[in-house]
Amino acid sequence: MSQNNPLDLIESILADPEVTEIMIDNWQHVYLEKENKFVDIPSPFSNEAQLVDLAQAIAAQVGRTLNAANPLLDVRLVYNSRVNIALPPVSLKGPTITIRKLSMNTFSEEQLVHWGTLSQDMLDFFRACIQGRLNIAVAGGAGSGKSTMLNLLAKMIPAEERIIVVQETCELTLPQPRVVALNTRPPDMEGRGAITLRDLVYNAVRMRPDRVLLAEALGPELLDFLTAMNNGHDGSMFSLHSGSIQDTLSRIEILAGMGNPSLPLLSLRTQIASALNLILYQERMADGTRKILNVAEVTGVQDGVIVTRELFGFHRTGMKEGLIQGMHSATGAIPGFLSQLRSAGIELPVSLFTPV
C-alpha cells in the first residue's frame, strides 16, 4: 500500500458497497454502519498523526484549510461521499471524521414495492403525476431515502424530454439521453469562485429545460425554484429535509424566505401553494426500513395557511421478527388535480383512491 496518499488508509472501506457510513471517533476507534447496524473494525491508523493527515488531505481536495484555527469542515467529495471533520480543541476525543457514502444504488420499482417502501397503487399514482407534469416535493429526515425516491420518480420522465439537474454532488443518476447535470463549486482558498445552487437554478431555467430537478433544497435557491415552477416550468421536483408534511411546508417557507426576506409571508405562502402540487414524506423506521408515510396534495391557502389533503398513508399494525408490519392505503380523498391529469390524457380509476 502506498503511504503517499492518506486516503489509501480507508480506500478499501470506501470501496465496500455494504458500508453506508464510516465513523472515526479518534485514531483508535473506528466503526461502520452496515445493514443499518454499527460494526466495530480494527483501526487502520497507527497513530493520531495519520488521522490528521487524512483530515487535511480531504480538506485539500476541496481547497479548504483545516487546523486548530479552522477545526470544522463539512463537504461533499467527488467520490460521492459527505464528510464531516472536527479537530481539537472542538473535538475533545481527538480528530473525528464522519463519512457518509451517498448511495448510487438505483433500486427498481419492483424492489421498492417488495420492501414495502410504497405500494403498487402509489407507484401507479406517481407515474401518472409525473406524466401529468405535476410539481412534487420529496421530504424526509436524514437517511430516509429521499434521493432514492427522487431517482425513482425522475426515471419516469419521458426519454424525449430535456432534463436539467441542479445538485451539490452526483445524487441523481438518470438513464434518459437528454440529461444535463449542473454541480455547485466551493470557493477557493481565497474565498472566491464559488458557484451556488442559486446560481445554478438561475442558469438552469435559461437552458430550455422540459424539466428542472433540484436534488436537495438547502437555501435561498428554493425561492427561485418556486418562481420557475410558477412561471411555467411544470413537472419540476425537489427534495428537502423535514420531519412531517406540515414541517415540510414550514421548512419550504424558511428556505424560500431566505431568498427575499422582505417578501410578505402571505405572498410567500400563496406562491408555495400555487407552485407545489404534491408532497411525499418518508422516514427511516426504527427497524432500519424506509417507507413513505404520507402523500399529500397541496390544495391552496385558506385563512393565510397552506392547506393539504392526505391521499395515501402508511398504517402500522405491529412488529414481527424485529420488522415493522403494516400497509399503505389510500385515504379515500380524491385529488383535486385529476382534471389536470385528464387534460393531459391520463385517466386514473377511482378505485385507486379507495381505502384498503
Stockholm file with secondary structure:
# STOCKHOLM 1.0

chainA/1-356         MSQNNPLDLIESILADPEVTEIMIDNWQHVYLEKENKFVDIPSPFSNEAQLVDLAQAIAAQVGRTLNAANPLLDVRLVYNSRVNIALPPVSLKGPTITIRKLSMNTFSEEQLVHWGTLSQDMLDFFRACIQGRLNIAVAGGAGSGKSTMLNLLAKMIPAEERIIVVQETCELTLPQPRVVALNTRPPDMEGRGAITLRDLVYNAVRMRPDRVLLAEALGPELLDFLTAMNNGHDGSMFSLHSGSIQDTLSRIEILAGMGNPSLPLLSLRTQIASALNLILYQERMADGTRKILNVAEVTGVQDGVIVTRELFGFHRTGMKEGLIQGMHSATGAIPGFLSQLRSAGIELPVSLFTPV
#=GR chainA/1-356 SS CCSSCGGGGGHHHHHCTTEEEEEEEETTEEEEEETTEEEEECCSCSSHHHHHHHHHHHHHHTTCCCSSSSCEEEEEETTTEEEEEECTTTCTTSCEEEEEECCCCCCCHHHHHHTTSSCHHHHHHHHHHHHTTCCEEEEECTTSSHHHHHHHHHTTSCTTSCEEEEESSSCCCCCCSSEEEEECBCCCTTSCCCBCHHHHHHHHTTSCCSEEEESCCCSTHHHHHHHHHHTTCCSCEEEEECSSHHHHHHHHHHHHHTTCTTSCHHHHHHHHHHHCCEEEEEEECTTSCEEEEEEEEEEEEETTEEEEEEEEEEEEEEEETTEEEEEEEECSCCCTTHHHHHHTTCCCCGGGGSCC
#=GC SS_cons         CCSSCGGGGGHHHHHCTTEEEEEEEETTEEEEEETTEEEEECCSCSSHHHHHHHHHHHHHHTTCCCSSSSCEEEEEETTTEEEEEECTTTCTTSCEEEEEECCCCCCCHHHHHHTTSSCHHHHHHHHHHHHTTCCEEEEECTTSSHHHHHHHHHTTSCTTSCEEEEESSSCCCCCCSSEEEEECBCCCTTSCCCBCHHHHHHHHTTSCCSEEEESCCCSTHHHHHHHHHHTTCCSCEEEEECSSHHHHHHHHHHHHHTTCTTSCHHHHHHHHHHHCCEEEEEEECTTSCEEEEEEEEEEEEETTEEEEEEEEEEEEEEEETTEEEEEEEECSCCCTTHHHHHHTTCCCCGGGGSCC
//
